[in-house]
């Protein structure tokens, strides 16, 4: 598109859509192939590349060591693999080029050292060096170079269509940028020093893509609504000043993809919110509305503001952060967002009830965090009642509910209608007052994560298919049994681990393969340890007083155990590691074991021929190691 090869057709397709069509047509004809090393990359077959060089070799050159064999007067497109220490001399041959259109550095993942600040405090100006010679440039990519500023003369590049300054420490763009009336794509991704955009941005009438993600821009230039060709706008920062309010978005009817609207607390006029016309932006796939906590701003009227920001029904992903209203709008959970696939409700601290999200037929991912006033989740959440035969959340695959300290009750609808029939992952974290159990029947749940849900009763009959369970600050010793198909279990910050290991609940599970013990303290010697013989990996991380655990552990017969990791733990001065009960052990890693002074590793019953890695590292008090002759 930047090279001018694409034309907008009369069938209302955008140039981006036309380009995508051409690309996938060439892909189907094997002109391009998917890269085997990067999922999002495509490569040319060697034969196609040879043909391209034969036909266009005089116009397209890859610079090597600063040398060009072709006639530089015909050169149009230049690429090169840059090094860690590119020097200006490497590009001296470019002074002979009069009509260069494309300047494209490759291997963009490295951080070259070119353009360090000189002794007088000004950058040597890699950007200036290029701009001085190539007024015909259409594409300039300066990613990762340490450029602090661009020359004012950049405004002379009348043909420039594509400018990429990703990961540069540039502080600002010169106001002369208004002269780039053909500029279509401006990428300022992760420019960590960029705090403002040129005030004349509204004059870039051809601009189609503006990306300022992860750049600390404080506010938008005035009258961004004049950029009516914009197809993609990554972020819009709202202020209260005229020309930078949220209503400026009303003219940007073609924006598509993802849009983040920041500093929503500055929207104090409900009419201004309506003028943004989000409901008319049919090409948006993802929308994020972000309120910032600012103690100097009164948080009034946010209910009406959010109600007037209803998106188009085509929207697939919606995130609401920091909303200060007391209730969610009626459209959230209504028929106007039936195509919603993902929803995030984050830090909406004044809301006391959920909208009827259970009736969104396409919703697959629901993330809820920091809704401090929610005390009860019931029929309003499902959007139905116990007499209905229609399931709630019919498509939901992942549900995460976190940081709800006042949530006490989770009412379920019962077996007649059911809820979450397709749920595969459930995460409940930091809900300490929640009483009760999981929903009645979760037939497809594969992964369960719970943290600080002390009063969870017994999930096993309700989660028959679960394969991975992670617990943190929970007492699972009171459960009657573990899910029968459980393969991976992680226990963090448990006060009841001793009784869990001593009793037979773990041993009775015939599917368990991975056990991780994280940040647990053993306060007494264990009488015995009952582990399933199916265990393949045992990982003990950042736990204390291992001298109470390990003697009984090494008495367990674990014929399939292959990996034993003990990392960041404490123990007494001496440990004995008899490994004879682990005949298939292949890897033992002992790292950062504080207090350990002497270590003995032995095999009492037979040879351990499978052991191929023994790693003992960062044990500051260790002075002696004794190894068995069979190791």
N, C-alpha and C positions, 0 to 999 in steps of 0.2 A: 504494500500500500504506500509506504513512504517513497518508494522508487517510482511511483506513478504508473505501475503496471495495471492497477485495478481501476475500473470505472463503475460508478453506481448505475445500476440498470433501472429500466422503467418499471420493473415488477416490484418495486418498493424494497428490494433487498438492500441492506447496507453494504458498504464496501467490505466490511469485516466478514459479513455472511458470504459475499461473493468469493473473497479470498479463501475462506474455509472450504467452500465448495470445490474450488480449484485444487486446494491442497489434498483433500480427501480423494479427489478423482485421481491425482497423481499417485497417492498412496495405494489406491486400489490397483493401479497399473505397475506397482513395484518400482516406481521412480524413487520413492522414499521407502525406508524400512525402519521399523521400531528398533531403537537401541537396546542392546542386551544388557547394558550396564546402568542406564537411566530410564525410568519408566516414561518420563515426559519428553525424552529426546528422540529425534529421528535422524537417521544417517542415510547416506547414499551408498549404493553398491559400488564397488571399485570400478566396474565397467562403465556405469553411468557417470561416475566422477571423471574417468578418463575422457569420455565423450564430451563432457562439459568443458573440460580444459582444452580439448582440441578445438572446439568451436569458439569459446569465449576467452581463451588463454591470454590474448593481448589486452583484454579489457578487465579481467578479473585476476588479481595476483595475490599470492600469499608472501608477505615480506619475511625474508630469512636473513638474519645477521646484517640487516641494513642494506642488502643488495637486491637489485631488481634487474633481471636479465632482459625484460621486455622494454620496448620503447615507452618511456614514462608519459609521453604526450598522449598516448591512446588509453592510458589507464583510467578506469572509471570506478572500480571497486577493489578495495584493499583490506585484507585481513592479516592478522599475525598472531602468533603465540607469544604472549608476553612472559617476561621473566621476573624474578623477584627484584632485580635491580636494572630496570630499563634506563638507558642513557639517552640524552637528547641526540647524540651523534647517530643513534640508530635510525633516526627519522630524517637525517639531512637530505637523503635522496628525494624526499617528498617535495623539496623546493623546485624540482624540475617538473612536477605534475601540475597541470593547469586546470584539469576538469575532473578532479576526484569527487565522486558522489558519495561513496560509502567508506567510512573508516571504522573497522570492526575488530577490536581486540578479542581474542579467544581465551580459553581457560580462565573464565571470569572469577573463579573461586579463590584466586591468590590475591595477596595484598602487595602490589609492587611498591617500591620505595621511591619512585619518581615523584618529583614535586614536593620535596621537603621544603620547609620554610627557609629562606636564605638569611644571610647575616643581617640584612637591613629590615627583616621582619616581613618582607613581601614574598609571596610564592614565586618561584622561577617561572611558573605559568605554562604548564604543558598544554593547557587549553589554548593559551595565546599563541603558542608555537604552531598549532594546527590551524587555528582560525586565520592566521596571518597569510597563509598560502592558498587556502582552498575555499574560495567564495562560492563554489558550485556544489558544496557538500549538501547532500540530502539526508544522510544518516551519520550521526556522530554518537559513539558509545564510549564513555569515559568512566565506566563503573570501576569502583575500588581505588581509583587514583586519588592521591591526597591533594585534591584541588580545593583551595580556600575561596577562590573567586574566579569568575570568567571575565575575559576582557570585554570592555564596553563595545568593542567592534563586533561582537557576536550579532548585533542587530543588522549587520551588513549581509548576513547569510540569508538572502531572500529566498533561496530554494530549500532551506533546511526544513525537513518534515519530521525528523525523528531525533530526539535528544534524550540520552539516558545518562543520568548522573548518580545512579544507585550506589549507595555505600561510599559517598564522598563526603568530606567534612566541609563542604561549601556552606557559607553562612547566608548568602543571599544571591539572587540573580540580578544582573544589572537592569535598570529600567529600560535600556535600549532594546530589551527583548520584544517590545511592542512592534519592532520592525519585522519580526518573523511571522508575517501574515500567512505563510504557507505551513507553519508548524502544526502538525496533526497529533503528535504523541510527545508528551513531556513526562518523563519518569524521574521522580525524586524520592524513590523508596529508601527509607532508612538513612536519610541524610541527617545525622545526629546533631548538627549545629544549625540547621536551617530553621529559623524561627518566624520568617515572614516570606510571603510571596510578593512579587512586584505589584505595585498599585495599578499598573496598566494591563494586568492580565485580561481584562475584559476586551482588549483590542485584538486578542489572538483568535480571530473569528473562525479560523479553520481548525481550531483545537478539538480533537475527538477523544483523547485519552489524557487524563491527569491523575497521576498516582503519587500521593504524598503519605502513604502508609508508613507508620513508625518514624515519622519526622515530626519534631516538636513545633510545628507551625501553630501559632497562637490564635490567629484569626484569618478569615478569608479576605481577599481583596474585594473592594466594592463592585457591585453590579455584575456578579458572576452569572446572573441570569441572561446576560447578552451572549454568552457562549452557547448558542442554540444548536451547534453541531456536536456538542459533547455526547459521546456514547458511553464513556466510563468515567466516573468521578469517584475516587476511592473514599474521600472524606470531605465533609462540609462542616466547618466550625461556625456555630451561631454566635452572633453578638447582638446587642440591643441597638446598635447604630443603624441608621438607614442605609440600605444597600448591602448589608451583610446579615440581614435577618433570614429566618428560615423561609419566608415567602419568596425569596429570590429563586427558589427551586421550581417555581411554577412554570417557568418557560423551558426548563430542561426536560422536555417530555420524552426525549429519546434515550436517556441514560438507562443503562442495563447492567447486568451483573450484580455487583455488591456495592452498597452505599452505607457509610457510617456517618450519622449526624451527631456531632459532639456538642457539648455544653448546652444541652437542651434546657437547662435551668434559665437560660436567657430568653426563652420563648415565653413571654408573659401575656401575649395577646392571642386569644383563641382564634380570632379572625386571621391573624398572620399564619397560624398553623393550618387553617383551611386553605389559605392561598398557596401553600406549598404543593397542594394537589398531588399528594402521594397516591391517592386512589386512582389517579389517571396515569400513573407510571407503570404501564402494563409489561414493560420489559425487565423490570427489576426482579432478580432472583432472590437477593438477600438484602435485608435491611437491619441496621443496628441503630437503636436510639439510646443515647448515652447522656444521662444527667450526672453532673459532677457535684460533689458535696462542697458547697461554698457557704460558710457561715455568714457571709455578708449579704446574701441574697435571700429574700423572703420566698418561701416555697408555697405560693398560693396559686390555685387555679390549674394545677397540673392535671387534674382529672379531665377537665374540658379540653386542655391542650392535646392530651393523648387521644382522646375520643375523636378529635378533628384530624388526627394523623393516620386515619385508617388507610391501610395499603390496598393495592390492587389485589384481586383474587388470584392472580397468577403467582404471587409471592410464595417462595418455597421455604425460606429460612428467615426467622424473625428473632431478634435479641433485644430485650429491654433491660437496661442497666441503670440502677440508681433512681428509678421513678419514685417520686415522693407523694403521689396521690394516695387516697384512702381506698380506692377501688379500681379494678381494671375496667376498661370500657366494654360495652356490650358486644362490639364486633369481635373481641378476642374470645374465640370459642364459638362464634356464630357462623352462619353459612357463607359469609363474605370471605373467609380464609380457608375454604375447604381443601385447597391444594397445599396447605402448609405441611412441610415434611419435618422441620426442626424448629423448636421453640425454646428460648432461654429466658427465664425470668430471674434476674440477678439483683439482689440488694434492694428490693422494693419493700422498705421497712415499715411502711404505714398501712399496707394492704392486710386486711383481716380475713379475706375469703377468696377462693379461687373462682375463676370463670369456668363454664362447663366444657373443659378441654377434652373430656372423654368422647365427645361427639365429632371430633375432627377426624374424618375417615382416612386421611393420608398421613397423619402425624406418626413419625417413626422414632424421633429422638426428642425427649423432654428433659430439660435441665432446670432445676429449681434450687436457688441458693439465697440465704440471707433474708427470708421473709419472716421477720422477727415476731410479728403479731399473729401469725397463723397458730391457732390452737386445735383446730378440728378439720379433718379432711373427710368429707362425706359425699352425699348425693349431688351436691352442687358441683363437685369436682368431676363426677362422672357424667353429669348432664342427664341422668335418668333416675329410675327408682328400682326397688327390689322386685317389682312386679313386671318389669320390662323383660322381654326375651331378646332384646338387641344388646350385643356385647358393647362394653365401653372400651375405648382405646383399641379399636379393632386391628390397627396396623403397628402399634407401638412396639419397638424392639429394644429401646434403651431408656431407662428412667433413672434419674439421679436427683436425690433430694438431700440437701446439705445445709448445715448451719441454721436450723430452725429450733432454737432453744426452748420455745414455749409450745411446741407441737406435742399434744397429749393423746389424741385419739385419731385412729385411722379406721373409719367404718368401711366395711366391704359390702358389696351388694348381695352376696350369696351365690349359690351354685346355679340358680335358675338362669340368670342373665350372664353372669361372669364378667370378669374384667381382665384386661391384659392377656388375651389368648395367644398373642405372638411375642410376648416379652421374653428377651434373651439375656438382658443384663440389667441388674437392679443394684443401685448403690444408695445406701442410707447412712449418712455420716453426721455426727454431732447433733443428734436429736435426743438428748438425755432424758426427757420427760415422756417420751413416747411409750405407751403401754399397749401390750397386745401381741399380735402376730402378723405374719405376712398375709396378703390376700389369699382367699380360700384355695385357689387352684392356679398354679403357674406351670402348665405342662411343658413349656419349651424353655424355661429359664436355664441358662447354661452357666452364668457367672453371677455371684452374689457377693457384694462388699458391704460390710456393716461396721460402723464405728460409733462407739458410745451409745449403743442401743442396749442398755443393760437389762431391760425387761422383756427382750424378745424371748418368747416361750420355747417353741420347738418347730423349726421350719421343715423338717425332713419330709413328712407326708405331703406337704404342699409344693415341694420342689423336687419331684422325682428325677428330673433330667439334669440337675445341676452337676457340673464338672469341675468348677473352680469356686472356692470359698475363701474370702479374705476377711479376717476379723481384727478389730483394733479396739482396745479398751472394752472388751465384751467378755462375759462369762458363759462360755459354751459348754462348760462341764455339766450344767443342769439340763442340757438337751438329752433326750432319751437315746437318740441315735444320730449318726451322720447320714446325709443323703447317700443312697446305695451306689450311685455312679460317680461319686466324688473322686477326682484324680489329683487335684492340686489344692492344698490347704496351707494358708498363711495365717499365723497367729502373732499379733503384735500387742505389747503392753497388757498381757494377761496376768491376773492375780491368781488364777485357778489352774495354771498349767500343770502343776505337780499332780493334782488329782486327776486331771485329764489323761496324763501320760501313764499314771498308775492303774487306772481303771481300763476296762476292756473295750471302750467305745471305738477308739482308733483301730485297735487290733481286729475288730469284727468287720471293718471295712475292707473288702477284697479288691477295691479298685484304686486305692490311694497310691500314687507314684511319687508325689512331691510334697515334702513337709518343710515349711520355713518357719523358724522361730525367731522373732525379731523383738529386741528391746524388752526382754523378760528377765526377771530376777528369781533365782531359785533360793528360797529361804531355809530349806531343810534337805537333808539327804533323802533321796527317793528310795522307797522300798523295792520297787521294780519298775520297769518300763515295758509297756505293751504296745508294740508297733506292728503294723501289718507286714507280712513277708513280701508284699508286692512293692514295697518302697524302693525307689530308684535314686532319689536325690534327697539329701538331708542338709539343710542350710541353717546354721545357727549364727545370728548376726546381732552384734551390740547387746549381748545379754551378760548377766553378772552371776558370779559364784558357780561357775561351771563344774567345780569339784563335787557339787551335789548331784550333778546330772550324768557326767561322763562314765563313772564306774559302772552304773547299771546299763547305760547305753551300749557299752562294748560287750555286754553279755547277751544282747539281742541277736537272734539269728536272722540276718537279713540277706538272703541269698542273691537278691537282685540289686542290692545297693551298689551304684556305680560312682556316685559323686558325693563327697563329704566335704562341706565347707564350714569352717569356723572362723569368723571374721569379727574383729573389733570387740572382743569379749574380755572378761576378767576371770581369773582362776587363781588357785593357790600356787605355791612355788614349784610343785612337781605334778606332772601328768604322765600317765602310762596309757599308750594307745595300742592295745592288742587288737589287731585287725583280722584275726583268723576267722571270725564269724561273718566276714563280708567277702566271700570268695570272688565276686565279680567287680570288686572295687577297682576303678581305673584312675580316679583323680582325687587327691587329698590336698586341700589348700588350708593352711593355718596362717592367718595374718593378724597382726596387731593384737596379739594376745597378751594383755597386761598382767603382770605378776608372775608369769611363767619363767622359772629359772632353769628347770631341767625337764627334758622331754625324752621319753623312751617309746619307740615305735617297734612293735614286734608282731610276729606271726606264730601262733602256737599250733595251729592245726593245718598242716599242708602249706604249699607254696601259694603265694599271691601273684600268679603270673600275669594277671590282667592289669596290674598297677603300672601306669606309664607316666604319671605325673605326681610328684611330691613337692609341694611349694610351701616353704616355711619362711615367712618374711615379716619384718617390722615387729619383732618381739623384743622390746628394748632390754628386758632383764634376763633373756635367755643366755646361759653360759655353757650349757652342755646338751648334746643330742646323742642318743644311743639308738642305732638302727639295727634291726635284725639282719642276720646274714642272708636271709631268704629274700630280702627286698632288693 
